[in-house]
Amino acid sequence: MSEIQDSADQDYPLRPVPPHARKSMWSMSFVLLGFTFFSATMWAGGSVGAAFEFSTLLWILLIGNLLLGAYAAGLGFIAARSGLNTALMSRYAFGDVGSKLSDFILGFTQIGWYAWGTATMALLLVKMTGLPDSLALPLMVLFGFGFCISAFIGYRGLDLLSRVAVPAMIILIAVSLGIAGSDAGGLAGLAAIDPSAEMSVAAAITLVFGTFVSGGTQATNWTRFARSGKAAVIATLAAFFVGNGLMTLVGAFGALVYQQADIVDIMVAQGLATLGVLMLFLNLWTTQDNTVYNFAVAGCNLLRTERRRTVTLVGAAIGTLLAVLGMYEWLIPFLILLGTFIPPVGGVIMANYLVTWRGRYGDLATTALPAFNWVGLSAYAIGSLVAYTSNWVAPLVGVLTAALAYAVLALLINPVRERRVALSNRA
């Protein structure tokens, strides 16, 4: 009994979520929406918004967020069916030891986001309130450990915060968009605004898709709690298509109307500075806690420990240190890194689930997995290389190439062994 209770408290980092611990679709939707309401996403939307006329902009945001939502929903469906997160699914796709590669990649990117959000909150608070610059570093430390409180509690803490913060943020965004539309002169005024920057359509879709693809790859940390695959898909699409789409739209509106991409700067320009500070705090906290939670789950698999809370605190400490050292200044190259090397992880996982396991994993506790699944690791390398050298939509290229490479390698190089191992472990 004590072991079961401890696992529940730790949110099952190394085992499937049991049926009694599953959550409602509404609960997951709130948590995932809080995750996708993120300032950096608005900056991506602002970069796109400055480069296209209004009608083309809407199509780019629609396509980019639909691709992101579909990718995250595909992984979410597998997570709900299996009860496993991305870190645990990686054991099947990359091997028991090989999965540590994805743990490192996913954990590193998440803690990078955590550092960026922590520094951004401290620096903007100093800027907007007129506090002495000398308080920036102490505030980074305060926020670095403060943001992880709800993640330390676990899913329950994330859910509670999101139920309060998400409705408040939606109201604030709606008010801001209404004022922006009025200031621009309505749809006719928006359509008349000329682009002030240049960007290709492929690059724009890559930016929209790639900015939050790391989060989409690890949304399984919550969709594994879903009561059905359908509920996971709906909740994921609500967050990554609708929620992330709303964030990019807000950034694009700001770039068009005020020449600002961030919701805080937009609200200051609209005379809503106090609400801007509140929006910034809620916006970052609901993403920061999810981000450090992702790091903890990946870290638990990397270290093979169920002490998720301890790993959460370690992650907050590392993120805070990176913030103090200036990680926030590396945002653009960091986004390029995310969009290139993370999507192939999801492509390999989906192909492994469908091709090798035929839509049903063997029991994690009893299945004999190889130390290294060279088919999965090779497919990931191929997908990453092609994405890195592609002039098209790199994240999408990475997902599709990695999935196709896995299917070809699994079926042509060693089809008999792949099927025999999968079927024997499912028996």
Sequence and secondary structure as in RCSB ss.txt:
>XXXX:A:sequence
MSEIQDSADQDYPLRPVPPHARKSMWSMSFVLLGFTFFSATMWAGGSVGAAFEFSTLLWILLIGNLLLGAYAAGL
GFIAARSGLNTALMSRYAFGDVGSKLSDFILGFTQIGWYAWGTATMALLLVKMTGLPDSLALPLMVLFGFGFCIS
AFIGYRGLDLLSRVAVPAMIILIAVSLGIAGSDAGGLAGLAAIDPSAEMSVAAAITLVFGTFVSGGTQATNWTRF
ARSGKAAVIATLAAFFVGNGLMTLVGAFGALVYQQADIVDIMVAQGLATLGVLMLFLNLWTTQDNTVYNFAVAGC
NLLRTERRRTVTLVGAAIGTLLAVLGMYEWLIPFLILLGTFIPPVGGVIMANYLVTWRGRYGDLATTALPAFNWV
GLSAYAIGSLVAYTSNWVAPLVGVLTAALAYAVLALLINPVRERRVALSNRA
>XXXX:A:secstr
 HHHHHHHHTT TTS   GGG B HHHHHHHHHHHH  HHHHHHHHHHHTTS HHHHHHHHHHHHHHHHHHHHHH
HHHHHHH   HHHHHHHHH TTTHHHHHHHHHHHHHHHHHHHHHHHHHHHHHHHT  GGGHHHHHHHHHHHTTHH
HHH HHHHHHHHHHHHHHHHHHHHHHHHHHHHHHTHHHHHHH    S   HHHHHHHHHHHTHHHHHTTHHHHTT
BSSHHHHHHHHHIIIIIIHHHHHHHHHHHHHHTS  SHHHHHHHTT HHHHHHHHHHHHHHHHHHHHHHHHHHHH
HHHT   HHHHHHHHHHHHHHHHHTTGGGGHHHHHHHHHHHSHHHHHHHHHIIIIISTT    TTT    S  HH
HHHHHHHHHHHHHH SS HHHHHHHHHHHHHHHHHHHTSHHHHHHHHHHHH 
